[in-house]
Amino acid sequence: MKFALATAPQHTTWDRVLAVWQAADEMAVFESAWTFDHFYPIEGDTHGPCLEGWMTLAALAQATRRLRLGTLVTGMVYRHPAVLANMAATLDIVSGGRLELGVGAGWNEEECGAYGIDLGTMTQRFDRFAEGLAVLDSLLRAPTTDFEGHYYQLRDARCEPKPRQRPRPPIVIGGTGPRRTLPLVARYADHWNYPGPAAELPALRAVLAAECAAIGRDPAEVRISSLVWHRDGLAAMVEQAAAYASAGVDLLFVSLPRPHDPADLAPLADVLGELVD
């Protein structure tokens, strides 16, 4: 099992997030670090401060040299997928090929309602998500893209320059739904972020394996990750990590408490280093 940091940029400051990422960049136990993609905090006071995820990620890419980086995860509803593809290609280039492209269908009713974004029903969200994934995947790989969908239409569309990683940056899909999410994971994802309890993962892994088999894909090609909370304490985190490892998780995110303190990293790295060994 490998380890990553999740630093939601809510109820914090840029200086604190920057200090954590730069410290983690010097600690080999952390493979990657991640922001989220929300405009309002999703914990505590939703009227509090929240840094925009992609702008924060671009700045952090320039402030680090080693960590892979991504958003956990970007709601497809927030940006046209052609715009997102160009953002992703550019960030992959300026980061030296370190981007992980995390995407999901979107869920935050408060943000969407406040900004006049049409979130839609659950069915509409996933229909749009499926179209958006097809658009993203094609624009990042192909010289030109034509697409005719209900939500998106592209004509001889280009995304240049292409990302540094080939054929494209790894796509990370977050979610647990066996009917809509896992078929999309099988078709498009290099990495599945599973936001649920360890005990329920084996059954969903079997669903994913069946979806991969149906399209002739090896399920071992899909990395699986999940998340634990630093605020639960190091002992609880170790216990949870063992459960996730037994359930088949390859990458474990540790979510740092706000407002983020680089002093938390050294004891955390020591504990995680023992788990790696």
C-alpha positions, -999 to +999 in steps of 0.1 A: +000+000+000+011+035-008+000+068+008-012+102-002-023+134+016-057+150+011-057+187+020-091+202+014-085+239+010-114+249+033-112+269+065-075+274+060-051+298+043-028+295+013+003+298+034-007+267+055-016+246+025+017+256+008+037+247+039+022+213+042+027+204+005+063+216+005+071+196+037+054+165+022+073+169-010+105+161+010+090+129+026+092+099+003+063+081+021+038+104+005+034+095-031+009+122-040-011+151-025-047+163-034-070+192-031-108+190-036-130+208-061-156+229-043-164+266-040-179+264-005-165+244+025-182+210+028-174+207+065-182+231+093-195+266+083-203+265+046-200+303+046-163+301+056-133+304+033-125+279+005-098+282-020-106+272-056-092+238-062-077+240-097-060+274-092-046+261-059-034+229-076-016+249-103+002+270-078+011+239-057+025+222-088+050+251-092+059+249-055+067+212-055+090+190-075+081+153-068+045+148-055+019+137-079-011+158-076-048+160-083-083+170-072-104+145-053-126+149-073-137+175-098-175+177-104-182+174-141-211+198-137-187+227-128-169+230-161-175+220-197-153+189-203-135+206-232-125+234-209-114+209-183-094+189-209-074+220-217-069+228-181-057+193-174-033+192-204-018+225-194-014+215-157+002+182-167+027+201-188+036+227-162+038+201-134+063+179-154+038+151-160+025+148-124-013+153-128-039+127-118-073+138-133-099+131-106-135+135-118-170+127-105-206+134-114-211+162-089-234+164-059-232+197-040-267+212-042-258+243-021-230+254-044-250+247-076-281+265-063-261+295-052-243+298-086-271+289-108-255+257-120-279+231-132-270+201-111-300+180-124-314+147-111-292+118-103-299+103-137-291+135-155-259+139-135-246+105-145-257+109-181-238+141-183-208+125-165-207+097-190-207+121-219-181+143-202-157+114-197-160+104-234-152+140-243-122+143-219-107+110-229-109+118-266-096+154-264-066+143-243-057+115-267-069+122-302-058+149-327-095+159-332-128+150-315-163+149-329-190+142-304-228+143-305-244+139-271-274+153-253-252+176-231-221+181-252-216+186-289-181+190-304-170+195-340-135+189-352-124+199-316-087+201-306-068+202-274-033+213-280-007+209-267-013+174-256-005+165-219+030+153-211+018+119-199+008+096-227-017+085-238-031+110-212-029+117-174-045+089-153-082+094-148-095+089-113-132+083-108-147+086-074-179+069-062-195+036-051-225+031-074-226-004-090-250+005-117-236+038-131-202+045-115-184+011-118-192+006-155-176+041-161-146+031-139-142+000-160-144+019-193-123+050-185-105+050-152-070+041-143-078+047-106-110+042-087-114+062-055-137+042-032-153+065-005-168+038+017-161+013+045-135-014+040-160-042+047-181-033+017-152-030-008-148-067-017-183-070-031-179-039-052-145-051-064-163-082-077-188-059-096-159-039-111-142-071-121-173-082-139-176-049-157-140-051-168-145-086-180-175-075-201-153-051-221-122-073-221-102-053-196-080-067-168-093-053-135-058-052-122-052-022-144-075-001-121-058+011-090-081+014-059-078+040-033-097+051-002-094+076+027-088+078+064-089+108+087-059+120+107-083+135+132-093+100+143-058+095+158-028+076+146-038+043+163-073+043+147-057+053+114-033+023+115-062-001+122-083+014+093-053+012+070-049-025+077-086-032+070-084-013+037-052-031+027-069-065+033-099-053+013-076-046-017-068-009-015-036+001-032-034+038-022-046+053+011-054+090+014-049+106+048-071+137+052-053+163+073-073+183+098-079+220+090-065+245+091-034+223+082-002+222+101+031+208+087+040+197+122+015+169+118+035+154+090+066+140+107+048+117+132+024+107+105+052+099+081+069+077+108+037+057+113+031+053+076+067+043+070+063+014+093+032+003+074+051+005+041+079-017+055 
